[in-house]
Amino acid sequence: MSVTILVVVAFGAALWMLGLTGGRWPEGSTTPEQTLLRLCLGDRSRMQRLISREYSRAPGIDYEEAMRRAIERLAWGRALSADDGGR
């Protein structure tokens, strides 16, 4: 349960920070690409597959939005699996 809370709080803080900076990540902070790559455990091909999937779901979005949606979907999926005991 505590892992879920940490994921949700971290994700909420990232979205809050993004809102404060007018949709741009502050200099010196982790970029969405770095965050997604970390969530993919360094697997760039997985990261690209997730971004491609977001493009296919919403063809008009840009790269930043595709990454943001992939991060959100990945974080949400992990939070759900932590809630049900990883089943």
C-alpha positions in Angstrom: 0.0 0.0 0.0 2.8 2.5 0.8 4.4 2.0 -2.6 1.1 3.0 -4.2 0.9 6.1 -2.1 4.5 7.0 -3.0 3.8 6.5 -6.7 0.7 8.6 -6.6 2.3 11.4 -4.6 5.4 11.5 -6.9 3.2 11.6 -10.0 1.0 14.3 -8.5 4.0 16.4 -7.5 5.4 16.1 -11.1 2.1 17.2 -12.6 1.8 20.0 -10.0 5.4 21.2 -10.9 4.5 21.0 -14.6 1.5 23.2 -14.0 3.5 25.8 -12.1 6.0 26.1 -14.9 3.4 26.7 -17.6 3.8 23.2 -19.1 7.6 23.3 -19.3 9.9 21.3 -17.1 12.2 23.5 -15.0 15.9 23.6 -15.9 18.0 21.1 -14.1 15.0 18.8 -13.3 14.2 15.4 -14.7 12.6 15.7 -18.1 9.6 13.6 -19.1 11.8 11.5 -21.3 14.2 10.8 -18.4 11.2 9.9 -16.2 9.7 7.5 -18.7 13.0 5.9 -19.4 13.5 5.4 -15.6 10.0 3.9 -15.4 10.9 1.5 -18.2 14.1 0.5 -16.3 16.3 1.9 -19.0 14.7 0.0 -21.8 14.5 2.5 -24.7 12.6 0.1 -27.0 9.9 -0.3 -24.4 9.8 3.5 -24.0 9.4 4.0 -27.7 6.6 1.3 -27.8 4.7 3.1 -25.1 5.1 6.5 -26.9 3.9 4.9 -30.2 0.9 3.4 -28.4 -0.1 6.9 -27.2 0.3 8.3 -30.7 -2.0 5.6 -32.0 -4.6 6.3 -29.4 -4.5 10.1 -30.1 -2.8 10.8 -33.5 -2.8 14.6 -33.1 -0.7 14.8 -29.9 2.9 15.9 -29.9 6.0 14.0 -28.5 5.8 15.7 -25.0 2.1 14.9 -24.7 2.7 11.3 -25.8 5.4 10.9 -23.1 3.2 12.5 -20.5 0.4 10.1 -21.3 2.7 7.1 -21.3 4.1 8.1 -17.9 0.6 8.6 -16.5 -0.6 5.2 -17.9 2.5 3.4 -16.6 2.3 5.0 -13.2 -1.4 4.3 -12.9 -1.0 0.7 -14.0 1.7 0.2 -11.3 -0.4 1.8 -8.7 -3.3 -0.5 -9.5 -1.1 -3.6 -9.4 0.3 -2.6 -6.1 -3.3 -2.2 -4.7 -4.3 -5.7 -5.7 -1.1 -7.3 -4.3 0.6 -7.6 -7.7 -2.0 -10.1 -9.0 
